[in-house]
Amino acid sequence: MRGGVDQASVDKIWREAAWEVREGGITEDTEKALKALNINYIVVHNDQSAEFYHDFKNVEKFENTTNLVKFFEELGDLIYKVQ
């Protein structure tokens, strides 16, 4: 989400929200974190992706909601729009 420079953020909620999006397994908490950080789109790579670095631990949580709309999908690379 930030390229490994989380300590550079000045947003008070960044650390917890970024962890929730990357590592958390609860869809509703991830949605809240994305909205709190004012994120409009998020790129996710699943097991089918050729991308070497997979930032998210529980990618299935992005599929279990109507508040994240799949905007793009190709070869395991997905883009979701945050509603």
C-alpha angles and dihedrals in degrees: 000000000000106000097255097302099107092138089066093065118108094195110108094218097042099100097051095038093048091050091050093052095045103036109013122104102202112097095204093052091050091051091051091049093050091050093045090054090047093238115167101183134020129196116216129185118204129194092281093060122105088214109119097212116060108190099188127070099196106035093165090073089072090061096052101072144068091212092071111058118198104240099173137009129179131149094339096315113116136181120200127195113219110227 
